[in-house]
Amino acid sequence: MRTCSWVILLLALVGCSPPTITKKQYDQRYQEAVNLHNTLVGHAHYQGSKEGYDYFCFEPVGAPSRHARIKEGEVALTRRFPYTQDRKNWTPAPPDWAAATNIVIQAGATNTKF
């Protein structure tokens, strides 16, 4: 019985940690949350760093928020700070501007990739 309670406690603790994602998954979740082509724009926030990971909260419009973590240093941040659950201390998550070089802006047209 004692072993069973330890297993349940271990599973409960493992379930508390957000999933670890890759840089590619981060970019995908960021684009899903902050879809700049729509009228309504969601949010992505940096929650801080803890134990070698950067924590983020993705909040697309009309969908539940999703939390995730990525290895520290894979996302370029201007300032790192200790992880916090206090929302007022979160900062906007940075987009991946590497793809911005493929954007063509034409006068009188919408801003789309070609």
N, CA and C of each residue as an Amber inpcrd file, in Angstrom:
protein
   342
   0.8260000  -1.2010000   0.0000000   0.0000000   0.0000000   0.0000000
   0.8630000   1.2550000   0.0000000   1.9600000   1.1780000   0.7340000
   2.8550000   2.3290000   0.8220000   3.4810000   2.6440000  -0.5420000
   3.8310000   1.6220000  -1.2930000   4.4020000   1.8060000  -2.6330000
   3.3890000   2.4580000  -3.5530000   2.1560000   2.0580000  -3.4490000
   1.1000000   2.6170000  -4.2890000   0.9260000   4.1150000  -4.0490000
   0.9940000   4.5260000  -2.7780000   0.8440000   5.9580000  -2.4870000
   2.0220000   6.7620000  -3.0350000   3.2270000   6.1880000  -3.0210000
   4.3860000   6.8770000  -3.5910000   4.2500000   7.0300000  -5.1090000
   3.7370000   6.0120000  -5.7550000   3.5430000   6.0690000  -7.2040000
   2.5150000   7.1420000  -7.5570000   1.4460000   7.2190000  -6.8070000
   0.4150000   8.2320000  -7.0500000   0.9770000   9.6280000  -6.8340000
   1.7660000   9.8010000  -5.7690000   2.3910000  11.1040000  -5.5050000
   3.3580000  11.4850000  -6.6230000   4.1530000  10.5430000  -7.0850000
   5.0910000  10.8020000  -8.1710000   4.3590000  11.1970000  -9.4520000
   3.2930000  10.4930000  -9.7870000   2.5200000  10.8220000 -10.9900000
   1.8690000  12.2020000 -10.8680000   1.4330000  12.5590000  -9.6810000
   0.8290000  13.8790000  -9.4700000   1.8610000  14.9820000  -9.6550000
   3.0820000  14.7750000  -9.1840000   4.1350000  15.7830000  -9.3250000
   4.5980000  15.9190000 -10.7720000   4.6910000  14.8170000 -11.4800000
   5.1000000  14.8610000 -12.8830000   4.0500000  15.5900000 -13.7100000
   2.7950000  15.4290000 -13.3960000   1.7130000  16.0740000 -14.1310000
   1.6720000  17.5750000 -13.9440000   2.3310000  18.1220000 -12.9300000
   2.3110000  19.5590000 -12.6520000   3.2250000  20.3430000 -13.5810000
   4.2080000  19.7100000 -14.1210000   5.1750000  20.3920000 -14.9690000
   4.6350000  20.5010000 -16.3920000   4.7400000  21.7000000 -17.0180000
   4.2540000  21.8170000 -18.3960000   5.1290000  21.0010000 -19.3460000
   4.6030000  20.6530000 -20.5020000   5.3860000  19.8490000 -21.4410000
   6.5950000  20.6190000 -21.9670000   7.6620000  19.8920000 -22.2360000
   8.8540000  20.4790000 -22.8380000   8.6810000  20.4230000 -24.3500000
   8.9180000  21.5650000 -25.0180000   8.7400000  21.6370000 -26.4640000
  10.0500000  22.0530000 -27.1320000  10.1140000  21.8640000 -28.4310000
  11.2890000  22.2570000 -29.2150000  11.1140000  23.6870000 -29.7200000
  12.1600000  24.2440000 -30.3070000  12.0920000  25.5940000 -30.8760000
  11.0550000  25.6420000 -32.0000000  11.0070000  24.6000000 -32.8050000
  10.0300000  24.5440000 -33.9020000   8.5990000  24.5420000 -33.3500000
   8.3570000  23.7750000 -32.2870000   7.0350000  23.7540000 -31.6680000
   6.7030000  25.1010000 -31.0260000   7.7300000  25.7570000 -30.4480000
   7.5260000  27.0950000 -29.8800000   7.0480000  28.0560000 -30.9700000
   7.7490000  28.0530000 -32.1080000   7.3740000  28.9440000 -33.2150000
   5.9460000  28.6630000 -33.6890000   5.5910000  27.3870000 -33.7590000
   4.2430000  27.0030000 -34.1990000   3.1920000  27.4800000 -33.1900000
   3.4280000  27.2560000 -31.9200000   2.4680000  27.6950000 -30.8970000
   2.3710000  29.2150000 -30.8480000   3.4960000  29.8870000 -31.0450000
   3.4810000  31.3520000 -31.0550000   2.6020000  31.8420000 -32.2040000
   2.7840000  31.2760000 -33.3950000   1.9980000  31.6830000 -34.5560000
   0.5150000  31.3890000 -34.3570000   0.1910000  30.2750000 -33.7190000
  -1.2080000  29.9350000 -33.4570000  -1.8320000  30.9190000 -32.4660000
  -1.0650000  31.3090000 -31.4520000  -1.5900000  32.2150000 -30.4190000
  -1.6660000  33.6490000 -30.9180000  -0.5960000  34.1100000 -31.5380000
  -0.5140000  35.5000000 -31.9820000  -0.6160000  35.5120000 -33.4980000
  -1.8000000  35.2840000 -34.0040000  -2.0340000  35.2430000 -35.4420000
  -2.2760000  36.6650000 -35.9290000  -1.2430000  37.2920000 -36.4580000
  -1.3210000  38.6970000 -36.8440000  -2.1680000  38.9270000 -38.0930000
  -2.6090000  37.8600000 -38.7600000  -3.4400000  38.0180000 -39.9510000
  -4.9130000  38.1540000 -39.5920000  -5.2550000  37.9230000 -38.3430000
  -6.6400000  38.0350000 -37.8950000  -6.8880000  39.3900000 -37.2410000
  -8.1500000  39.7380000 -37.1180000  -8.5180000  40.9660000 -36.4210000
  -8.2670000  40.8240000 -34.9280000  -8.5930000  39.6650000 -34.3780000
  -8.3730000  39.4120000 -32.9560000  -7.0270000  38.7220000 -32.7850000
  -6.1950000  39.2770000 -31.9220000  -4.8420000  38.7670000 -31.7340000
  -4.7050000  38.2050000 -30.3200000  -4.1730000  36.9960000 -30.2100000
  -3.9380000  36.3770000 -28.9130000  -2.6260000  36.8550000 -28.3140000
  -2.1950000  36.1780000 -27.2750000  -0.9850000  36.5840000 -26.5700000
  -0.0860000  35.3860000 -26.3030000   1.1840000  35.6670000 -26.1920000
   2.1750000  34.6950000 -25.7390000   3.0550000  35.4190000 -24.7330000
   3.2290000  34.8200000 -23.5590000   3.9870000  35.4660000 -22.4930000
   5.1440000  34.5990000 -22.0300000   6.2440000  35.2700000 -21.7020000
   7.3880000  34.6350000 -21.0540000   7.1430000  34.7230000 -19.5570000
   7.1860000  33.5760000 -18.8570000   6.8870000  33.5220000 -17.4340000
   8.1350000  33.5120000 -16.5570000   9.2880000  33.3330000 -17.1670000
  10.5300000  33.2960000 -16.4130000  11.2920000  32.0060000 -16.6680000
  12.4390000  31.9010000 -16.0110000  13.3090000  30.7400000 -16.1900000
  13.4830000  30.0120000 -14.8640000  13.5590000  28.6820000 -14.9760000
  13.7290000  27.8600000 -13.7790000  14.3760000  26.5450000 -14.1740000
  15.4090000  26.1570000 -13.4530000  16.0600000  24.8560000 -13.6030000
  16.4580000  24.5400000 -15.0470000  16.9830000  25.5340000 -15.7620000
  17.4690000  25.3190000 -17.1230000  16.4190000  25.3960000 -18.2070000
  15.2140000  25.8640000 -17.8730000  14.1390000  25.9820000 -18.8570000
  13.5270000  27.3820000 -18.8120000  13.0560000  27.8420000 -19.9830000
  12.2740000  29.0730000 -20.0910000  10.8120000  28.6460000 -20.1920000
   9.9440000  29.2980000 -19.4160000   8.5280000  28.9420000 -19.3520000
   7.6860000  29.9830000 -20.0920000   6.6950000  29.4930000 -20.8530000
   5.8450000  30.3570000 -21.6600000   4.3730000  29.9720000 -21.4900000
   3.5040000  30.9720000 -21.7100000   2.0600000  30.7590000 -21.7100000
   1.5290000  31.2820000 -23.0420000   0.8840000  30.4170000 -23.8160000
   0.3160000  30.7800000 -25.1080000  -1.1980000  30.8960000 -24.9480000
  -1.7670000  32.0500000 -25.3310000  -3.1990000  32.3030000 -25.1580000
  -3.8410000  32.7220000 -26.4760000  -4.2200000  31.7610000 -27.3280000
  -4.9090000  32.1150000 -28.5620000  -6.3240000  32.6100000 -28.2610000
  -6.8460000  33.4580000 -29.1250000  -8.2010000  33.9760000 -28.9410000
  -9.1960000  32.8330000 -29.1180000 -10.1150000  32.6930000 -28.1760000
 -11.1650000  31.6960000 -28.2730000 -10.7480000  30.2760000 -27.9390000
  -9.5460000  30.0960000 -27.4060000  -9.0770000  28.7600000 -27.0380000
  -8.4280000  28.8350000 -25.6600000  -8.3800000  27.7170000 -24.9590000
  -7.7510000  27.7380000 -23.6340000  -6.2420000  27.9840000 -23.7360000
  -5.6930000  28.5830000 -22.7010000  -4.2560000  28.8490000 -22.6960000
  -3.4860000  27.5430000 -22.5240000  -2.2710000  27.5350000 -23.0620000
  -1.3990000  26.3670000 -22.9760000  -0.0520000  26.8140000 -22.4350000
   0.4430000  26.0940000 -21.4570000   1.7460000  26.3850000 -20.8800000
   2.7560000  25.3920000 -21.4340000   3.9920000  25.8580000 -21.6020000
   5.0520000  24.9870000 -22.0990000   6.3910000  25.5260000 -21.6280000
   7.3890000  24.6810000 -21.7190000   8.7460000  25.1070000 -21.3930000
   9.6730000  24.6470000 -22.5020000  10.7740000  25.3770000 -22.6570000
  11.7660000  25.0810000 -23.6850000  13.1370000  25.2620000 -23.0440000
  14.1210000  24.5190000 -23.5070000  15.4530000  24.6290000 -22.9190000
  15.9290000  26.0700000 -22.9740000  16.5140000  26.5010000 -21.8830000
  16.9830000  27.8730000 -21.7630000  17.9800000  28.1960000 -22.8740000
  17.7830000  29.3360000 -23.5230000  18.6840000  29.7910000 -24.5690000
  18.2190000  29.4880000 -25.9810000  17.2050000  28.6390000 -26.1550000
  16.7280000  28.3300000 -27.5050000  15.8670000  29.4480000 -28.0720000
  15.2540000  30.2440000 -27.2150000  14.4710000  31.4050000 -27.6430000
  15.2480000  32.6440000 -27.2100000  15.4790000  33.5490000 -28.1510000
  16.2290000  34.7700000 -27.8420000  15.3660000  35.6960000 -26.9860000
  15.8270000  35.9630000 -25.7760000  15.1150000  36.8500000 -24.8610000
  15.9990000  38.0430000 -24.5430000  15.3960000  39.2170000 -24.4320000
  16.1830000  40.4060000 -24.0880000  16.5420000  40.4200000 -22.6150000
  15.6890000  39.8080000 -21.7770000  15.9430000  39.7900000 -20.3390000
  15.3310000  38.5320000 -19.7400000  16.1410000  37.7960000 -19.0020000
  15.6440000  36.6230000 -18.2870000  15.4220000  37.0000000 -16.8300000
  14.4270000  36.3750000 -16.2200000  14.1680000  36.5760000 -14.7990000
  13.6650000  35.2670000 -14.2130000  13.7030000  35.1120000 -12.8990000
  13.2390000  33.8660000 -12.2800000  11.7590000  33.6160000 -12.5740000
  11.4070000  32.3490000 -12.7070000  10.0310000  31.9450000 -12.9890000
   9.0780000  32.4990000 -11.9340000   7.9290000  32.9710000 -12.4040000
   6.9040000  33.4640000 -11.4950000   5.5280000  33.0970000 -12.0270000
   4.6010000  32.8140000 -11.1190000   3.2170000  32.5660000 -11.5080000
   2.4100000  33.8580000 -11.4700000   3.0210000  34.9290000 -11.0040000
   2.3570000  36.2290000 -10.9190000   2.2870000  36.8450000 -12.3150000
   1.1090000  36.8590000 -12.8830000   0.8800000  37.3040000 -14.2610000
   1.3530000  38.7340000 -14.5360000   1.2960000  39.6040000 -13.5490000
   1.6890000  40.9920000 -13.7670000   3.1910000  41.1310000 -14.0410000
   3.9780000  40.1140000 -13.7140000   5.4200000  40.1580000 -13.9560000
   5.8320000  39.4920000 -15.2710000   4.8840000  38.8550000 -15.9600000
   5.1970000  38.2160000 -17.2360000   5.4710000  39.2740000 -18.2950000
   6.2510000  38.9150000 -19.3040000   6.5310000  39.8280000 -20.4080000
   6.0790000  39.1750000 -21.7180000   5.7990000  39.9800000 -22.7410000
   5.4330000  39.3980000 -24.0340000   6.5560000  38.5040000 -24.5640000
   6.1870000  37.3540000 -25.0610000   7.1710000  36.4240000 -25.6190000
   7.6340000  36.9410000 -26.9720000   8.9100000  36.7630000 -27.2740000
   9.4220000  37.2660000 -28.5580000   9.0470000  36.3590000 -29.7240000
   8.7160000  36.9590000 -30.8630000   8.4720000  36.1560000 -32.0700000
   9.7910000  35.7610000 -32.7080000   9.7400000  34.8230000 -33.6160000
  10.9140000  34.4390000 -34.3880000  10.9490000  35.3180000 -35.6300000
  11.8170000  36.3150000 -35.6280000  11.8860000  37.2500000 -36.7510000
  12.7170000  36.7210000 -37.9110000  13.2760000  35.5310000 -37.7990000
  14.0940000  34.9790000 -38.8700000  13.2930000  34.8070000 -40.1580000
  12.0190000  34.5000000 -40.0350000  11.1770000  34.3020000 -41.2140000
  10.7290000  35.6290000 -41.8210000  10.9950000  36.7360000 -41.1610000
  10.5300000  38.0360000 -41.6400000  11.2000000  38.4640000 -42.9330000
  12.3350000  37.8850000 -43.2700000  13.0090000  38.2640000 -44.5070000
  12.2500000  37.7950000 -45.7340000  11.3150000  36.8600000 -45.5750000
  10.5480000  36.3460000 -46.7060000   9.2600000  37.1300000 -46.9380000
   9.0320000  38.1830000 -46.1960000   7.7990000  38.9530000 -46.3210000
   7.9910000  40.0500000 -47.3610000   7.0480000  40.1210000 -48.2960000
   7.0770000  41.1400000 -49.3360000   5.9070000  42.0740000 -49.1010000
   6.1700000  43.3700000 -49.0600000   5.1090000  44.3580000 -48.8540000
   4.9640000  45.1470000 -50.1410000   3.7510000  45.1220000 -50.6870000
   3.4780000  45.8360000 -51.9190000   2.4530000  46.9320000 -51.6370000
   2.6560000  48.0790000 -52.2410000   1.7140000  49.1750000 -52.0680000
   0.3560000  48.7650000 -52.6240000  -0.6890000  49.0040000 -51.8450000
  -2.0360000  48.6960000 -52.2910000  -2.4220000  47.2330000 -52.1620000
  -1.5860000  46.4350000 -51.5260000  -1.8960000  45.0160000 -51.3540000
  -1.8320000  44.6610000 -49.8720000  -2.3500000  43.5030000 -49.5510000
  -2.2350000  43.0290000 -48.1690000  -0.8330000  42.4800000 -47.9350000
  -0.3980000  42.4820000 -46.7150000   0.9370000  41.9880000 -46.3840000
   0.8890000  40.4710000 -46.2400000   1.3190000  39.7660000 -47.2770000
   1.3180000  38.3100000 -47.2560000   2.6560000  37.8100000 -47.7440000
   2.9480000  36.5550000 -47.4380000   4.1690000  35.9350000 -47.9480000
   3.9400000  35.4930000 -49.3860000   4.9380000  35.6520000 -50.2020000
   4.8830000  35.2170000 -51.5990000   5.9110000  34.1600000 -51.8450000
